[in-house]
Structures are given as C-alpha cells and as structure tokens.
C-alpha cells in the first residue's frame, strides 16, 4: 500500500479486494479485515460562491506573470525568524487536531496525465484555471463521509476497512512499538503505534500504516493522535460494553461535540460563529466548498512549530525529525527504506501533557504559532517520500497555485459578498512582511488577494488572532453545517456527552486523550 506524503495529491486506486488482501499477506492471519458492504457516494466539490468563481474579474489577475507572482508570494511566506512573540496562547495539540479534522473531511483525488507527478502538475508553466467541467471530471473527494471519522473507520484501500483485533470483540487493532531505549515514564503497554505493513526497499511502500487515511501517518504527532482515537474507541467498548458500531456512533457524537464546543471557538471568532447560527449559507448535501478545502482551511500550516518538546526523553525535536519514516529509519536526513525499526520505537511515544496539559513547567509546554502569513522551516520545503518527484515542493507555493487552478475567488470579493469589511491597504501593510506587501502590490493583487493568503492576513489582523471575516465565516459554515445537517445531528437534539470527563456534560480533547489512556497528568 502506498504511503501518502504531506502535500501530495492522492493517486487513484484501481485495486480490488483480492489485490489488497494479497498485498497484506500474513497480516490477514493476524488481524480481522472487514470489507465495506455499501456503495460509496463521494461528496462532490463545488464553489460556494459560484457566481464569483465564474466571473474572471473576481479571480486573481491572469497574466503571463501570474504563476511567477504566486511563486514569489509563496516564497515570501518563509518564516526567516522564530521568535517567542510568534507563539499563540493555543496548545500545539490544536494544530494537529485541525489536520485530523481536515483529513476527515477532505481526501482529494486529482486525475493527472499519465506519468505526471503530484508536484509536476502544479509546477507546469502552462497551468491555467480549470473550468467547471474539468474540475467535475478530474477532481473528486474520496471521503465516504465528511466529519464522520471516515479517516478512522473508512476504506483503507479498495473496499477493505482498517484492521480490527478480531471479528468478535469490535476493537480496532493497534500496532506495537519496537524496543529501543528511553521509553517515557508512565507509558505502559506496547500498543502505542498503528498497525504497519512490512518493511520495503521502496519509500512509497515502506512500513505503511494500515489506516483509513494514510496521510494521518505523515508526521508522528498526527500519527499518535490517530492512535489515541483508536484507543478511545476500544475504551468505549471496555467501559460501556458496546459493539463495534455502537462504539463508533458514541465516539462520533462526542467528536462532534468537541468540534463545536472546543475546536471551533478556539480558532474562529465568535462573530463568525454567530453569523452562521443566525443565517447559514451552506448545506452539507451540496458537497464540499472549494473555498474551504483549498482556501480557508489551509490555515493550519502557519500554526506549526519549528520544534517540539516531544516527551521527557526527547525534549527538543525538530519538525523534520517528526516525519514518521524519518523516525522509523533513524536517519538524520531523508529516511532510508528497509532500515531501522519495523514499528515506532518506544522512545517516540508521545507525552500529550506537553501539547495540551497545564501541569508541566511552562517552558516544557508546546504552543501553536500565531495565525499569520508565514510558515516555518522545514514545513516550508515539503518533505516527500517520492524523492524522484520533480517540481516545486514549497507548500505555500502549492497552496496558492492550487487555489488559482481551482478558480477560487479572491478574499476581497468574498468579503463584499458576505457584507464584511475587506482589509484595507493599511491593515495589510501592518500585518504582512515588507516583502509580502511589496509582492502583492507589484503583482496588482493588493485588492484581489488569493483567498488562502487573505484568510491568514485577516487572522493576523484580528484582535484575538482567530479566523475572522471571510475565513471565519467559511470555516464556521462548513464545520457547523456538516454536523447540523446530519440525520442524527447533536445540534438541537438536547444530546450531551456522557463519556468520562473532567467536567460533567462536556467532552474535550483532554478527555478523549485521558479515555485513551495517553494523558496521564493533564
């Protein structure tokens, strides 16, 4: 099974169940792999602001210099410094919860020309905005359901579902860590990894995580969060004596409560949330707005830190060392396939107290970076398992070019459509770097700014540092709408959380991690 790199566009899969089971080999004897019984109806992509997307005047200027200007703007998003003043008050755990939520909504599959790599697609100097019929034909969302924990329970490949312990207990299978040294104190048991395929001389296939979304194994922090969700599912079965399907529904409802009552208010202004509650524009049965998937919800990249206090044994780990394959191979640079540990070494079990807790010394707490128009090294230069891929791997440049290709209206025209005051030149100049402001001005994009960049500038200008205005409205519309429009929605139902929690009738991320047995002194 092919590993999926961060930033890669998912390749189509034409494997059958038999192909997958053959590839799994001996693992089919160790774990139970169920198959999906229902046909997948993939959510479609659409433009939330359709009239604007069809109007060339509402898009960034298209000239012979457009691609070069986008590259320059993306290059200007490199965080040259890493100052303490760039830290927010948000725990760093929210950075990776945001990534988990994004993967649970959006699993983009873009059909490419034969032999064309993900990065080459966006590096093509002939790249143009795609018309609606091309987007409909070539771009699809491979999620079977949005915000339904499909990344946890959904199809792993073809119709094969992630492994369970056995067909009777209903528990999800967990992988075991490898013996190494320096296991963090208090980390009992060995089931702290994902189930992995065998080692392979191919970077694409080496020790692939057998999960519903292989992107969730792109970095160790996200991978360990996925482990926590699997462990929480199993804990529900133990605590409440539930079946597999019942535990799935219980966890899903508590996950929705967490998004509405913890995650969304942490990243989006209350004004934006109130505007959606007063008069929603989005209905979940429409599909997934491109303005969300390749625009407003790209904000999390700016929250990533350059390094983390990972656990008491690995106190300062650079971001580059937290890519999963790098940790498994023990390489100090690019990972070496077929070398190193067969599974996660025990020294890399995460201590979530440093990402979310308040009972550790202040200097040992990881804070998310402020929302701003910059991103740190080495995230700026994408790590990629496909070392033979050619093309521009700068994540900021990719985001901007993908938005151009998908005909995303500019931040200012969407602000006008939403009756939101657009950012003034003075506001932009106050929150952008001199190089960014000059690049926008020279490219005639000061008043027609790419949405993904504009959203970050809005947040930087917000007094609370949250998504506000255009970005806050789009994100609140989608997250609330996906939960509100479900047949079993918790919104308006009177439902309250009942799983063990620090405060009755609540369920926060800390409670989920505690239920999973991975948050000891939070």
Order of alpha helices (4+ residues) and beta strands (2+ residues): alpha-alpha-beta-alpha-alpha-beta-alpha-beta-alpha-alpha-beta-alpha-beta-beta-alpha-alpha-alpha-alpha-beta-alpha-beta-beta-alpha-alpha-beta-alpha-alpha-alpha-alpha-alpha-alpha-alpha
